[in-house]
Amino acid sequence: MMKGKKGNFLVAYNIQSAVDYDTKLICGINVTQSPTDHYEPPQIADKAIKKHRKKHQNT
């Protein structure tokens, strides 16, 4: 349950994604039930960086 703008509660999710600039592919995604995403960008950035490093280590 997430509190809406009008004070009502609804079933909702907050989704953030990180996209590779060159390929335009999604390289990270994060889903929360937090109504605000003020603290989410660092988490999604960390996921994208880890996947990017892992990809380059395997090639």
PDBQT receptor file of N, H, CA, C and O in Angstrom, charges set to zero:
ATOM      1  N   MET A   1       0.844  -1.173   0.000  1.00  0.00    +0.000 N 
ATOM      2  CA  MET A   1       0.000   0.000   0.000  1.00  0.00    +0.000 C 
ATOM      3  C   MET A   1       0.892   1.239   0.000  1.00  0.00    +0.000 C 
ATOM      4  O   MET A   1       1.834   1.343   0.786  1.00  0.00    +0.000 OA
ATOM      5  N   MET A   2       0.581   2.164  -0.885  1.00  0.00    +0.000 N 
ATOM      6  H   MET A   2      -0.184   2.079  -1.523  1.00  0.00    +0.000 HD
ATOM      7  CA  MET A   2       1.338   3.397  -0.982  1.00  0.00    +0.000 C 
ATOM      8  C   MET A   2       0.363   4.572  -0.855  1.00  0.00    +0.000 C 
ATOM      9  O   MET A   2      -0.720   4.560  -1.440  1.00  0.00    +0.000 OA
ATOM     10  N   LYS A   3       0.762   5.574  -0.090  1.00  0.00    +0.000 N 
ATOM     11  H   LYS A   3       1.642   5.583   0.385  1.00  0.00    +0.000 HD
ATOM     12  CA  LYS A   3      -0.087   6.743   0.079  1.00  0.00    +0.000 C 
ATOM     13  C   LYS A   3      -0.026   7.597  -1.183  1.00  0.00    +0.000 C 
ATOM     14  O   LYS A   3       1.056   7.932  -1.665  1.00  0.00    +0.000 OA
ATOM     15  N   GLY A   4      -1.195   7.944  -1.710  1.00  0.00    +0.000 N 
ATOM     16  H   GLY A   4      -2.074   7.672  -1.318  1.00  0.00    +0.000 HD
ATOM     17  CA  GLY A   4      -1.275   8.751  -2.914  1.00  0.00    +0.000 C 
ATOM     18  C   GLY A   4      -1.208  10.241  -2.606  1.00  0.00    +0.000 C 
ATOM     19  O   GLY A   4      -1.155  10.642  -1.444  1.00  0.00    +0.000 OA
ATOM     20  N   LYS A   5      -1.209  11.056  -3.657  1.00  0.00    +0.000 N 
ATOM     21  H   LYS A   5      -1.252  10.730  -4.601  1.00  0.00    +0.000 HD
ATOM     22  CA  LYS A   5      -1.124  12.506  -3.508  1.00  0.00    +0.000 C 
ATOM     23  C   LYS A   5      -2.326  13.098  -2.779  1.00  0.00    +0.000 C 
ATOM     24  O   LYS A   5      -2.198  14.103  -2.080  1.00  0.00    +0.000 OA
ATOM     25  N   LYS A   6      -3.468  12.490  -2.938  1.00  0.00    +0.000 N 
ATOM     26  H   LYS A   6      -3.572  11.673  -3.506  1.00  0.00    +0.000 HD
ATOM     27  CA  LYS A   6      -4.691  13.011  -2.317  1.00  0.00    +0.000 C 
ATOM     28  C   LYS A   6      -4.929  12.441  -0.923  1.00  0.00    +0.000 C 
ATOM     29  O   LYS A   6      -5.991  12.663  -0.340  1.00  0.00    +0.000 OA
ATOM     30  N   GLY A   7      -3.957  11.709  -0.380  1.00  0.00    +0.000 N 
ATOM     31  H   GLY A   7      -3.094  11.529  -0.853  1.00  0.00    +0.000 HD
ATOM     32  CA  GLY A   7      -4.081  11.144   0.955  1.00  0.00    +0.000 C 
ATOM     33  C   GLY A   7      -4.707   9.770   0.989  1.00  0.00    +0.000 C 
ATOM     34  O   GLY A   7      -4.793   9.156   2.053  1.00  0.00    +0.000 OA
ATOM     35  N   ASN A   8      -5.148   9.274  -0.155  1.00  0.00    +0.000 N 
ATOM     36  H   ASN A   8      -5.078   9.773  -1.019  1.00  0.00    +0.000 HD
ATOM     37  CA  ASN A   8      -5.723   7.937  -0.212  1.00  0.00    +0.000 C 
ATOM     38  C   ASN A   8      -4.613   6.894  -0.334  1.00  0.00    +0.000 C 
ATOM     39  O   ASN A   8      -3.478   7.225  -0.677  1.00  0.00    +0.000 OA
ATOM     40  N   PHE A   9      -4.941   5.653  -0.056  1.00  0.00    +0.000 N 
ATOM     41  H   PHE A   9      -5.863   5.384   0.223  1.00  0.00    +0.000 HD
ATOM     42  CA  PHE A   9      -3.970   4.572  -0.162  1.00  0.00    +0.000 C 
ATOM     43  C   PHE A   9      -4.327   3.685  -1.340  1.00  0.00    +0.000 C 
ATOM     44  O   PHE A   9      -5.501   3.403  -1.582  1.00  0.00    +0.000 OA
ATOM     45  N   LEU A  10      -3.324   3.251  -2.064  1.00  0.00    +0.000 N 
ATOM     46  H   LEU A  10      -2.370   3.480  -1.867  1.00  0.00    +0.000 HD
ATOM     47  CA  LEU A  10      -3.548   2.387  -3.215  1.00  0.00    +0.000 C 
ATOM     48  C   LEU A  10      -2.397   1.403  -3.352  1.00  0.00    +0.000 C 
ATOM     49  O   LEU A  10      -1.316   1.606  -2.799  1.00  0.00    +0.000 OA
ATOM     50  N   VAL A  11      -2.644   0.348  -4.089  1.00  0.00    +0.000 N 
ATOM     51  H   VAL A  11      -3.522   0.183  -4.539  1.00  0.00    +0.000 HD
ATOM     52  CA  VAL A  11      -1.593  -0.631  -4.361  1.00  0.00    +0.000 C 
ATOM     53  C   VAL A  11      -0.756  -0.073  -5.506  1.00  0.00    +0.000 C 
ATOM     54  O   VAL A  11      -1.252   0.099  -6.620  1.00  0.00    +0.000 OA
ATOM     55  N   ALA A  12       0.507   0.206  -5.231  1.00  0.00    +0.000 N 
ATOM     56  H   ALA A  12       0.910   0.067  -4.327  1.00  0.00    +0.000 HD
ATOM     57  CA  ALA A  12       1.360   0.833  -6.244  1.00  0.00    +0.000 C 
ATOM     58  C   ALA A  12       2.820   0.468  -5.997  1.00  0.00    +0.000 C 
ATOM     59  O   ALA A  12       3.194   0.028  -4.910  1.00  0.00    +0.000 OA
ATOM     60  N   TYR A  13       3.625   0.660  -7.021  1.00  0.00    +0.000 N 
ATOM     61  H   TYR A  13       3.322   1.017  -7.904  1.00  0.00    +0.000 HD
ATOM     62  CA  TYR A  13       5.053   0.405  -6.936  1.00  0.00    +0.000 C 
ATOM     63  C   TYR A  13       5.804   1.595  -7.524  1.00  0.00    +0.000 C 
ATOM     64  O   TYR A  13       5.290   2.295  -8.397  1.00  0.00    +0.000 OA
ATOM     65  N   ASN A  14       7.005   1.814  -7.044  1.00  0.00    +0.000 N 
ATOM     66  H   ASN A  14       7.421   1.246  -6.335  1.00  0.00    +0.000 HD
ATOM     67  CA  ASN A  14       7.870   2.868  -7.534  1.00  0.00    +0.000 C 
ATOM     68  C   ASN A  14       9.022   2.164  -8.254  1.00  0.00    +0.000 C 
ATOM     69  O   ASN A  14       9.760   1.395  -7.638  1.00  0.00    +0.000 OA
ATOM     70  N   ILE A  15       9.175   2.420  -9.541  1.00  0.00    +0.000 N 
ATOM     71  H   ILE A  15       8.576   3.045 -10.042  1.00  0.00    +0.000 HD
ATOM     72  CA  ILE A  15      10.167   1.706 -10.345  1.00  0.00    +0.000 C 
ATOM     73  C   ILE A  15      11.201   2.682 -10.890  1.00  0.00    +0.000 C 
ATOM     74  O   ILE A  15      10.853   3.725 -11.443  1.00  0.00    +0.000 OA
ATOM     75  N   GLN A  16      12.468   2.335 -10.730  1.00  0.00    +0.000 N 
ATOM     76  H   GLN A  16      12.751   1.488 -10.281  1.00  0.00    +0.000 HD
ATOM     77  CA  GLN A  16      13.562   3.108 -11.302  1.00  0.00    +0.000 C 
ATOM     78  C   GLN A  16      14.335   2.200 -12.245  1.00  0.00    +0.000 C 
ATOM     79  O   GLN A  16      14.450   0.996 -12.013  1.00  0.00    +0.000 OA
ATOM     80  N   SER A  17      14.859   2.783 -13.298  1.00  0.00    +0.000 N 
ATOM     81  H   SER A  17      14.766   3.760 -13.487  1.00  0.00    +0.000 HD
ATOM     82  CA  SER A  17      15.681   1.993 -14.220  1.00  0.00    +0.000 C 
ATOM     83  C   SER A  17      16.913   2.795 -14.613  1.00  0.00    +0.000 C 
ATOM     84  O   SER A  17      16.900   4.026 -14.613  1.00  0.00    +0.000 OA
ATOM     85  N   ALA A  18      17.966   2.079 -14.945  1.00  0.00    +0.000 N 
ATOM     86  H   ALA A  18      17.976   1.079 -14.944  1.00  0.00    +0.000 HD
ATOM     87  CA  ALA A  18      19.193   2.679 -15.451  1.00  0.00    +0.000 C 
ATOM     88  C   ALA A  18      19.378   2.177 -16.874  1.00  0.00    +0.000 C 
ATOM     89  O   ALA A  18      19.258   0.980 -17.137  1.00  0.00    +0.000 OA
ATOM     90  N   VAL A  19      19.670   3.092 -17.789  1.00  0.00    +0.000 N 
ATOM     91  H   VAL A  19      19.768   4.064 -17.575  1.00  0.00    +0.000 HD
ATOM     92  CA  VAL A  19      19.783   2.758 -19.203  1.00  0.00    +0.000 C 
ATOM     93  C   VAL A  19      21.178   3.105 -19.704  1.00  0.00    +0.000 C 
ATOM     94  O   VAL A  19      21.697   4.185 -19.423  1.00  0.00    +0.000 OA
ATOM     95  N   ASP A  20      21.781   2.180 -20.450  1.00  0.00    +0.000 N 
ATOM     96  H   ASP A  20      21.359   1.303 -20.678  1.00  0.00    +0.000 HD
ATOM     97  CA  ASP A  20      23.084   2.428 -21.060  1.00  0.00    +0.000 C 
ATOM     98  C   ASP A  20      22.924   3.495 -22.141  1.00  0.00    +0.000 C 
ATOM     99  O   ASP A  20      22.068   3.370 -23.016  1.00  0.00    +0.000 OA
ATOM    100  N   TYR A  21      23.735   4.530 -22.081  1.00  0.00    +0.000 N 
ATOM    101  H   TYR A  21      24.430   4.632 -21.369  1.00  0.00    +0.000 HD
ATOM    102  CA  TYR A  21      23.607   5.660 -22.999  1.00  0.00    +0.000 C 
ATOM    103  C   TYR A  21      23.875   5.262 -24.451  1.00  0.00    +0.000 C 
ATOM    104  O   TYR A  21      23.172   5.708 -25.358  1.00  0.00    +0.000 OA
ATOM    105  N   ASP A  22      24.877   4.434 -24.668  1.00  0.00    +0.000 N 
ATOM    106  H   ASP A  22      25.448   4.072 -23.932  1.00  0.00    +0.000 HD
ATOM    107  CA  ASP A  22      25.259   4.073 -26.043  1.00  0.00    +0.000 C 
ATOM    108  C   ASP A  22      24.290   3.089 -26.687  1.00  0.00    +0.000 C 
ATOM    109  O   ASP A  22      23.872   3.288 -27.828  1.00  0.00    +0.000 OA
ATOM    110  N   THR A  23      23.931   2.034 -25.970  1.00  0.00    +0.000 N 
ATOM    111  H   THR A  23      24.271   1.872 -25.043  1.00  0.00    +0.000 HD
ATOM    112  CA  THR A  23      23.096   0.985 -26.553  1.00  0.00    +0.000 C 
ATOM    113  C   THR A  23      21.605   1.178 -26.306  1.00  0.00    +0.000 C 
ATOM    114  O   THR A  23      20.775   0.548 -26.961  1.00  0.00    +0.000 OA
ATOM    115  N   LYS A  24      21.270   2.049 -25.364  1.00  0.00    +0.000 N 
ATOM    116  H   LYS A  24      21.944   2.561 -24.832  1.00  0.00    +0.000 HD
ATOM    117  CA  LYS A  24      19.872   2.304 -24.969  1.00  0.00    +0.000 C 
ATOM    118  C   LYS A  24      19.209   1.067 -24.354  1.00  0.00    +0.000 C 
ATOM    119  O   LYS A  24      17.984   0.941 -24.367  1.00  0.00    +0.000 OA
ATOM    120  N   LEU A  25      20.019   0.165 -23.822  1.00  0.00    +0.000 N 
ATOM    121  H   LEU A  25      21.014   0.266 -23.811  1.00  0.00    +0.000 HD
ATOM    122  CA  LEU A  25      19.501  -1.034 -23.160  1.00  0.00    +0.000 C 
ATOM    123  C   LEU A  25      19.384  -0.797 -21.665  1.00  0.00    +0.000 C 
ATOM    124  O   LEU A  25      20.200  -0.087 -21.078  1.00  0.00    +0.000 OA
ATOM    125  N   ILE A  26      18.373  -1.390 -21.051  1.00  0.00    +0.000 N 
ATOM    126  H   ILE A  26      17.710  -1.968 -21.528  1.00  0.00    +0.000 HD
ATOM    127  CA  ILE A  26      18.206  -1.291 -19.606  1.00  0.00    +0.000 C 
ATOM    128  C   ILE A  26      19.281  -2.144 -18.944  1.00  0.00    +0.000 C 
ATOM    129  O   ILE A  26      19.397  -3.336 -19.230  1.00  0.00    +0.000 OA
ATOM    130  N   CYS A  27      20.063  -1.538 -18.065  1.00  0.00    +0.000 N 
ATOM    131  H   CYS A  27      19.969  -0.569 -17.833  1.00  0.00    +0.000 HD
ATOM    132  CA  CYS A  27      21.143  -2.285 -17.412  1.00  0.00    +0.000 C 
ATOM    133  C   CYS A  27      20.933  -2.393 -15.904  1.00  0.00    +0.000 C 
ATOM    134  O   CYS A  27      21.765  -2.980 -15.212  1.00  0.00    +0.000 OA
ATOM    135  N   GLY A  28      19.864  -1.851 -15.396  1.00  0.00    +0.000 N 
ATOM    136  H   GLY A  28      19.189  -1.374 -15.958  1.00  0.00    +0.000 HD
ATOM    137  CA  GLY A  28      19.552  -1.985 -13.981  1.00  0.00    +0.000 C 
ATOM    138  C   GLY A  28      18.119  -1.578 -13.726  1.00  0.00    +0.000 C 
ATOM    139  O   GLY A  28      17.592  -0.674 -14.375  1.00  0.00    +0.000 OA
ATOM    140  N   ILE A  29      17.486  -2.253 -12.771  1.00  0.00    +0.000 N 
ATOM    141  H   ILE A  29      17.913  -2.987 -12.244  1.00  0.00    +0.000 HD
ATOM    142  CA  ILE A  29      16.098  -1.924 -12.432  1.00  0.00    +0.000 C 
ATOM    143  C   ILE A  29      15.898  -2.143 -10.937  1.00  0.00    +0.000 C 
ATOM    144  O   ILE A  29      16.473  -3.058 -10.348  1.00  0.00    +0.000 OA
ATOM    145  N   ASN A  30      15.085  -1.301 -10.343  1.00  0.00    +0.000 N 
ATOM    146  H   ASN A  30      14.618  -0.558 -10.821  1.00  0.00    +0.000 HD
ATOM    147  CA  ASN A  30      14.803  -1.408  -8.920  1.00  0.00    +0.000 C 
ATOM    148  C   ASN A  30      13.325  -1.108  -8.702  1.00  0.00    +0.000 C 
ATOM    149  O   ASN A  30      12.800  -0.138  -9.249  1.00  0.00    +0.000 OA
ATOM    150  N   VAL A  31      12.651  -1.937  -7.906  1.00  0.00    +0.000 N 
ATOM    151  H   VAL A  31      13.077  -2.725  -7.461  1.00  0.00    +0.000 HD
ATOM    152  CA  VAL A  31      11.226  -1.764  -7.619  1.00  0.00    +0.000 C 
ATOM    153  C   VAL A  31      11.045  -1.679  -6.109  1.00  0.00    +0.000 C 
ATOM    154  O   VAL A  31      11.526  -2.537  -5.369  1.00  0.00    +0.000 OA
ATOM    155  N   THR A  32      10.346  -0.634  -5.657  1.00  0.00    +0.000 N 
ATOM    156  H   THR A  32       9.956   0.063  -6.258  1.00  0.00    +0.000 HD
ATOM    157  CA  THR A  32      10.083  -0.468  -4.225  1.00  0.00    +0.000 C 
ATOM    158  C   THR A  32       8.622  -0.094  -4.015  1.00  0.00    +0.000 C 
ATOM    159  O   THR A  32       7.908   0.234  -4.963  1.00  0.00    +0.000 OA
ATOM    160  N   GLN A  33       8.198  -0.146  -2.784  1.00  0.00    +0.000 N 
ATOM    161  H   GLN A  33       8.777  -0.413  -2.014  1.00  0.00    +0.000 HD
ATOM    162  CA  GLN A  33       6.871   0.339  -2.420  1.00  0.00    +0.000 C 
ATOM    163  C   GLN A  33       6.968   1.659  -1.679  1.00  0.00    +0.000 C 
ATOM    164  O   GLN A  33       5.983   2.122  -1.105  1.00  0.00    +0.000 OA
ATOM    165  N   SER A  34       8.135   2.264  -1.685  1.00  0.00    +0.000 N 
ATOM    166  H   SER A  34       8.936   1.887  -2.151  1.00  0.00    +0.000 HD
ATOM    167  CA  SER A  34       8.330   3.556  -1.058  1.00  0.00    +0.000 C 
ATOM    168  C   SER A  34       7.705   4.643  -1.935  1.00  0.00    +0.000 C 
ATOM    169  O   SER A  34       7.941   4.658  -3.143  1.00  0.00    +0.000 OA
ATOM    170  N   PRO A  35       6.918   5.546  -1.360  1.00  0.00    +0.000 N 
ATOM    171  CA  PRO A  35       6.277   6.576  -2.179  1.00  0.00    +0.000 C 
ATOM    172  C   PRO A  35       7.253   7.604  -2.754  1.00  0.00    +0.000 C 
ATOM    173  O   PRO A  35       6.932   8.282  -3.730  1.00  0.00    +0.000 OA
ATOM    174  N   THR A  36       8.401   7.721  -2.177  1.00  0.00    +0.000 N 
ATOM    175  H   THR A  36       8.662   7.170  -1.384  1.00  0.00    +0.000 HD
ATOM    176  CA  THR A  36       9.391   8.664  -2.685  1.00  0.00    +0.000 C 
ATOM    177  C   THR A  36      10.616   7.910  -3.169  1.00  0.00    +0.000 C 
ATOM    178  O   THR A  36      10.959   6.862  -2.621  1.00  0.00    +0.000 OA
ATOM    179  N   ASP A  37      11.276   8.431  -4.188  1.00  0.00    +0.000 N 
ATOM    180  H   ASP A  37      10.998   9.282  -4.634  1.00  0.00    +0.000 HD
ATOM    181  CA  ASP A  37      12.478   7.754  -4.690  1.00  0.00    +0.000 C 
ATOM    182  C   ASP A  37      13.732   8.601  -4.467  1.00  0.00    +0.000 C 
ATOM    183  O   ASP A  37      14.708   8.477  -5.207  1.00  0.00    +0.000 OA
ATOM    184  N   HIS A  38      13.702   9.447  -3.463  1.00  0.00    +0.000 N 
ATOM    185  H   HIS A  38      12.909   9.548  -2.863  1.00  0.00    +0.000 HD
ATOM    186  CA  HIS A  38      14.850  10.316  -3.189  1.00  0.00    +0.000 C 
ATOM    187  C   HIS A  38      16.129   9.552  -2.917  1.00  0.00    +0.000 C 
ATOM    188  O   HIS A  38      17.210  10.036  -3.251  1.00  0.00    +0.000 OA
ATOM    189  N   TYR A  39      16.040   8.372  -2.322  1.00  0.00    +0.000 N 
ATOM    190  H   TYR A  39      15.162   7.978  -2.051  1.00  0.00    +0.000 HD
ATOM    191  CA  TYR A  39      17.237   7.603  -1.967  1.00  0.00    +0.000 C 
ATOM    192  C   TYR A  39      17.493   6.435  -2.909  1.00  0.00    +0.000 C 
ATOM    193  O   TYR A  39      18.431   5.669  -2.687  1.00  0.00    +0.000 OA
ATOM    194  N   GLU A  40      16.700   6.281  -3.937  1.00  0.00    +0.000 N 
ATOM    195  H   GLU A  40      15.938   6.903  -4.117  1.00  0.00    +0.000 HD
ATOM    196  CA  GLU A  40      16.827   5.154  -4.846  1.00  0.00    +0.000 C 
ATOM    197  C   GLU A  40      17.907   5.309  -5.920  1.00  0.00    +0.000 C 
ATOM    198  O   GLU A  40      18.544   4.309  -6.253  1.00  0.00    +0.000 OA
ATOM    199  N   PRO A  41      18.155   6.491  -6.482  1.00  0.00    +0.000 N 
ATOM    200  CA  PRO A  41      19.153   6.599  -7.562  1.00  0.00    +0.000 C 
ATOM    201  C   PRO A  41      20.527   6.016  -7.228  1.00  0.00    +0.000 C 
ATOM    202  O   PRO A  41      21.114   5.361  -8.089  1.00  0.00    +0.000 OA
ATOM    203  N   PRO A  42      21.072   6.218  -6.023  1.00  0.00    +0.000 N 
ATOM    204  CA  PRO A  42      22.375   5.582  -5.752  1.00  0.00    +0.000 C 
ATOM    205  C   PRO A  42      22.324   4.059  -5.828  1.00  0.00    +0.000 C 
ATOM    206  O   PRO A  42      23.282   3.432  -6.283  1.00  0.00    +0.000 OA
ATOM    207  N   GLN A  43      21.221   3.456  -5.391  1.00  0.00    +0.000 N 
ATOM    208  H   GLN A  43      20.443   3.965  -5.022  1.00  0.00    +0.000 HD
ATOM    209  CA  GLN A  43      21.098   1.996  -5.428  1.00  0.00    +0.000 C 
ATOM    210  C   GLN A  43      21.049   1.492  -6.866  1.00  0.00    +0.000 C 
ATOM    211  O   GLN A  43      21.719   0.516  -7.204  1.00  0.00    +0.000 OA
ATOM    212  N   ILE A  44      20.271   2.140  -7.703  1.00  0.00    +0.000 N 
ATOM    213  H   ILE A  44      19.727   2.933  -7.429  1.00  0.00    +0.000 HD
ATOM    214  CA  ILE A  44      20.154   1.694  -9.090  1.00  0.00    +0.000 C 
ATOM    215  C   ILE A  44      21.453   1.957  -9.835  1.00  0.00    +0.000 C 
ATOM    216  O   ILE A  44      21.828   1.176 -10.710  1.00  0.00    +0.000 OA
ATOM    217  N   ALA A  45      22.139   3.028  -9.510  1.00  0.00    +0.000 N 
ATOM    218  H   ALA A  45      21.835   3.663  -8.799  1.00  0.00    +0.000 HD
ATOM    219  CA  ALA A  45      23.433   3.312 -10.142  1.00  0.00    +0.000 C 
ATOM    220  C   ALA A  45      24.457   2.245  -9.760  1.00  0.00    +0.000 C 
ATOM    221  O   ALA A  45      25.231   1.798 -10.606  1.00  0.00    +0.000 OA
ATOM    222  N   ASP A  46      24.464   1.838  -8.500  1.00  0.00    +0.000 N 
ATOM    223  H   ASP A  46      23.835   2.201  -7.813  1.00  0.00    +0.000 HD
ATOM    224  CA  ASP A  46      25.383   0.778  -8.062  1.00  0.00    +0.000 C 
ATOM    225  C   ASP A  46      25.115  -0.527  -8.804  1.00  0.00    +0.000 C 
ATOM    226  O   ASP A  46      26.055  -1.208  -9.215  1.00  0.00    +0.000 OA
ATOM    227  N   LYS A  47      23.844  -0.880  -8.979  1.00  0.00    +0.000 N 
ATOM    228  H   LYS A  47      23.081  -0.327  -8.645  1.00  0.00    +0.000 HD
ATOM    229  CA  LYS A  47      23.503  -2.108  -9.705  1.00  0.00    +0.000 C 
ATOM    230  C   LYS A  47      23.991  -2.040 -11.142  1.00  0.00    +0.000 C 
ATOM    231  O   LYS A  47      24.550  -3.008 -11.657  1.00  0.00    +0.000 OA
ATOM    232  N   ALA A  48      23.783  -0.908 -11.788  1.00  0.00    +0.000 N 
ATOM    233  H   ALA A  48      23.329  -0.122 -11.369  1.00  0.00    +0.000 HD
ATOM    234  CA  ALA A  48      24.200  -0.758 -13.184  1.00  0.00    +0.000 C 
ATOM    235  C   ALA A  48      25.720  -0.832 -13.315  1.00  0.00    +0.000 C 
ATOM    236  O   ALA A  48      26.231  -1.470 -14.235  1.00  0.00    +0.000 OA
ATOM    237  N   ILE A  49      26.433  -0.195 -12.417  1.00  0.00    +0.000 N 
ATOM    238  H   ILE A  49      26.018   0.324 -11.669  1.00  0.00    +0.000 HD
ATOM    239  CA  ILE A  49      27.906  -0.205 -12.462  1.00  0.00    +0.000 C 
ATOM    240  C   ILE A  49      28.434  -1.612 -12.245  1.00  0.00    +0.000 C 
ATOM    241  O   ILE A  49      29.352  -2.040 -12.945  1.00  0.00    +0.000 OA
ATOM    242  N   LYS A  50      27.866  -2.342 -11.280  1.00  0.00    +0.000 N 
ATOM    243  H   LYS A  50      27.121  -1.994 -10.711  1.00  0.00    +0.000 HD
ATOM    244  CA  LYS A  50      28.317  -3.717 -11.014  1.00  0.00    +0.000 C 
ATOM    245  C   LYS A  50      28.089  -4.611 -12.232  1.00  0.00    +0.000 C 
ATOM    246  O   LYS A  50      28.958  -5.412 -12.577  1.00  0.00    +0.000 OA
ATOM    247  N   LYS A  51      26.940  -4.485 -12.885  1.00  0.00    +0.000 N 
ATOM    248  H   LYS A  51      26.235  -3.834 -12.605  1.00  0.00    +0.000 HD
ATOM    249  CA  LYS A  51      26.664  -5.296 -14.074  1.00  0.00    +0.000 C 
ATOM    250  C   LYS A  51      27.605  -4.929 -15.211  1.00  0.00    +0.000 C 
ATOM    251  O   LYS A  51      28.067  -5.798 -15.949  1.00  0.00    +0.000 OA
ATOM    252  N   HIS A  52      27.884  -3.649 -15.346  1.00  0.00    +0.000 N 
ATOM    253  H   HIS A  52      27.509  -2.942 -14.746  1.00  0.00    +0.000 HD
ATOM    254  CA  HIS A  52      28.781  -3.184 -16.413  1.00  0.00    +0.000 C 
ATOM    255  C   HIS A  52      30.189  -3.728 -16.201  1.00  0.00    +0.000 C 
ATOM    256  O   HIS A  52      30.822  -4.197 -17.147  1.00  0.00    +0.000 OA
ATOM    257  N   ARG A  53      30.677  -3.669 -14.981  1.00  0.00    +0.000 N 
ATOM    258  H   ARG A  53      30.163  -3.288 -14.213  1.00  0.00    +0.000 HD
ATOM    259  CA  ARG A  53      32.019  -4.197 -14.672  1.00  0.00    +0.000 C 
ATOM    260  C   ARG A  53      32.078  -5.696 -14.895  1.00  0.00    +0.000 C 
ATOM    261  O   ARG A  53      33.049  -6.209 -15.451  1.00  0.00    +0.000 OA
ATOM    262  N   LYS A  54      31.031  -6.406 -14.458  1.00  0.00    +0.000 N 
ATOM    263  H   LYS A  54      30.242  -5.990 -14.006  1.00  0.00    +0.000 HD
ATOM    264  CA  LYS A  54      30.979  -7.862 -14.621  1.00  0.00    +0.000 C 
ATOM    265  C   LYS A  54      31.008  -8.242 -16.102  1.00  0.00    +0.000 C 
ATOM    266  O   LYS A  54      31.675  -9.201 -16.488  1.00  0.00    +0.000 OA
ATOM    267  N   LYS A  55      30.288  -7.491 -16.923  1.00  0.00    +0.000 N 
ATOM    268  H   LYS A  55      29.746  -6.711 -16.610  1.00  0.00    +0.000 HD
ATOM    269  CA  LYS A  55      30.239  -7.739 -18.361  1.00  0.00    +0.000 C 
ATOM    270  C   LYS A  55      31.628  -7.590 -18.978  1.00  0.00    +0.000 C 
ATOM    271  O   LYS A  55      32.033  -8.407 -19.805  1.00  0.00    +0.000 OA
ATOM    272  N   HIS A  56      32.348  -6.560 -18.581  1.00  0.00    +0.000 N 
ATOM    273  H   HIS A  56      32.019  -5.897 -17.909  1.00  0.00    +0.000 HD
ATOM    274  CA  HIS A  56      33.671  -6.318 -19.169  1.00  0.00    +0.000 C 
ATOM    275  C   HIS A  56      34.735  -7.288 -18.645  1.00  0.00    +0.000 C 
ATOM    276  O   HIS A  56      35.726  -7.543 -19.330  1.00  0.00    +0.000 OA
ATOM    277  N   GLN A  57      34.542  -7.821 -17.458  1.00  0.00    +0.000 N 
ATOM    278  H   GLN A  57      33.738  -7.613 -16.902  1.00  0.00    +0.000 HD
ATOM    279  CA  GLN A  57      35.484  -8.813 -16.926  1.00  0.00    +0.000 C 
ATOM    280  C   GLN A  57      35.346 -10.140 -17.650  1.00  0.00    +0.000 C 
ATOM    281  O   GLN A  57      36.316 -10.888 -17.771  1.00  0.00    +0.000 OA
ATOM    282  N   ASN A  58      34.141 -10.439 -18.133  1.00  0.00    +0.000 N 
ATOM    283  H   ASN A  58      33.353  -9.832 -18.035  1.00  0.00    +0.000 HD
ATOM    284  CA  ASN A  58      33.893 -11.713 -18.809  1.00  0.00    +0.000 C 
ATOM    285  C   ASN A  58      34.289 -11.701 -20.275  1.00  0.00    +0.000 C 
ATOM    286  O   ASN A  58      34.329 -12.757 -20.905  1.00  0.00    +0.000 OA
ATOM    287  N   THR A  59      34.582 -10.535 -20.833  1.00  0.00    +0.000 N 
ATOM    288  H   THR A  59      34.549  -9.677 -20.321  1.00  0.00    +0.000 HD
ATOM    289  CA  THR A  59      34.936 -10.480 -22.265  1.00  0.00    +0.000 C 
ATOM    290  C   THR A  59      36.424 -10.372 -22.443  1.00  0.00    +0.000 C 
ATOM    291  O   THR A  59      36.908 -10.313 -23.574  1.00  0.00    +0.000 OA
TER     292      THR A  59
